[in-house]
């Protein structure tokens, strides 16, 4: 019923290298995100602009269908790639992506009959830690792209979206870290320090 899509298609300009493959506590960041969300869906796929770099994951890899269309184009690719009716889309640069929160978003989407469940914070919405109903959202996103719209939220008015409140999110993310993303090396270092000091995690040393 659910496809989990990990998005690794960003340009990583501020990181200076492909952030999906940057080590986080000794493990490529994308592998950490995949491990944290393991078991959430019936299908797991990756979207990436450089698919060859991710072949080692032994997962289906999909390149952007509309290159150069930014985050909205990436969301379109994610929804298009999914074979299941529900789609969880998560960015590869979220080291604290939260499977419990995503499961709650899925359950809320089903209970309310919503087209999408997208968290909203004081900084805006989080469409890359969100749940989508493919049948409803894919044509809405496609229509926005065909209308030459670029904003990732351009299609929101044309869908029945439940915007998760901070209070709802906090029930499953008490530390408020699920949406923490790392775009620079400094942010990566701070996130690693938090993982060690606050969560008691240590570096992994793959054989």
Secondary structure, DSSP 8 states (H G I E B T S, - for coil): -EEEEEEE----TTTSS-GGGSEETTEEHHHHHHHHTTTS-SEEEEEESSGGGGGGG-SEEE--SSTT-HHHHHHHHHHHH--SSEEEEEETT-TT--HHHHHHHHHHHHHHT-SEEEEEETTEEEEEEEEEEHHHHHHHHHHHHHTT---TTTTGGGS-EEEE-HHHHHTT-TTS-TT----SHHHHHHHHHHHHHHH--------
